[in-house]
């Protein structure tokens, strides 16, 4: 009993959201304690003409029933305890919980149809991690099995391979060409996919770093590029020149074109006026 208490302390409490996992763990516990038959089949009836050996065996079964009932009562929350508190046997308490969380046969059929539709429409998101997606698939598989569906490891592996995103296309092709799909376990497939996922993340990190460096470089060179553009736009003009002086020179050039060489000659005559010759003193 002490060993059973230690196991119960490590079990999750049934709170309405973890039924599939809780049911599986409790079934394993009942098998370990050799009480699973009592939970599923109940206590056999004892006739009035039963022998002493039969009575002794019946008493042992009743002890197992009490032990299993205690395990269930310990591993449920207050709401579920109220549901099974009036049960007279472990089987009755167990059947109440199964019916409450799994419903009748008609409910199972409808629920299974919904789950199968979700299973067929599964698709891995572009940014979804392998571990997250496989966990979602396994959760759906557990629900389907709880409703009576039979899914083999091969069927699950093939469905995961079929619904992965495009990042894993060449990995799937390599697996299919190796002809190892028949013997491939889900955990082995997850290992291969996660190894490839690490490479994808590393490459993406390198590409992001390169883009960041390019962006920083373009920002630094942005001012010099603007200056170069302005310099090309102003090519042919004298730098740091007075715009008014430039206009005067342009007018002078135009006048020289219109008046031929007269303007230039008059200008030279004006420059020579008042200058005395050393020879003739004129």
C-alpha positions, 0 to 999 in steps of 0.5 A: 500500500505504501508503494501505491501511495508513492505512485499516486502522489506522482499522478496528475489529478483528474480535473476534466482536462486530462482524462485521456492521460489520467485514464491511461496512467490509472490503468497502468497503476491498476495493472501494477497493483493487480486490481485491473480485473476488479475495476473492469469486471467488478466483484463476482457474486458469492453463492450461499453454498460457497466453500471456505476457499471461495469465501476467502478468495471473495474477501481478497477480491473485496480488499482489492476493490477497496484498494482500487476505489481508494486510488481513484478517490485520491486521484480526482478533484472535488467535482469528480469525487462528488460524481463517484462518491455514491458508487458502491464498487470501483467498477461502478465509479470507473464506469461513471467517469468513463461515461461522463468523459467519453459518453455513450456509443453514439456520442463516440461515433460522432466524436470520432468522425469529427476527430478523423476530419481534423486528422485528415486536415492537419497541416504544419504551419510555416513557422511551427516547430517540429516538436509542437506539430508532432505533439499536436498530432499525438494528442489528436491520435490519443483522442481518436484511439480513446473513441475506438479508432485503430492507428498504426505507427506507420499510418501516423508516420505517413500522415506526419510526412504528408502534412509537413511544410515545404521546408522539409520536402527534400528530407521526405524525398530522401526518406522515401527513396531510402525505402525505410518508411516501413520500419521508421518509428515516429521518434526516429522521424522526429529526430531527423526533422529536428536535425534539419530544423536546426540547420534551417534556423542556423541558415536563417540566422546567418541570412538575417545577420547579412541583411542587417549588415547590408542595411547598416552599410547602406545607411552609412553610405546614404549621405555620401551618395546624396552628395555625389548626386548633387555634385553630378547635377552641378557639374560644369559650373564653377564651384563657390562662384558668385552667381551675379558675377556669373551672369555678368560674364554670360552677358559679356559673352553674348555681347561679344558674339553680337558685336563681333570683335569691336567690344574686345577692341574697345576694351583693349584700347581703354586698357592702353589709354594713358600708357607712355612709350619709352622710345617716342615718349608718346 
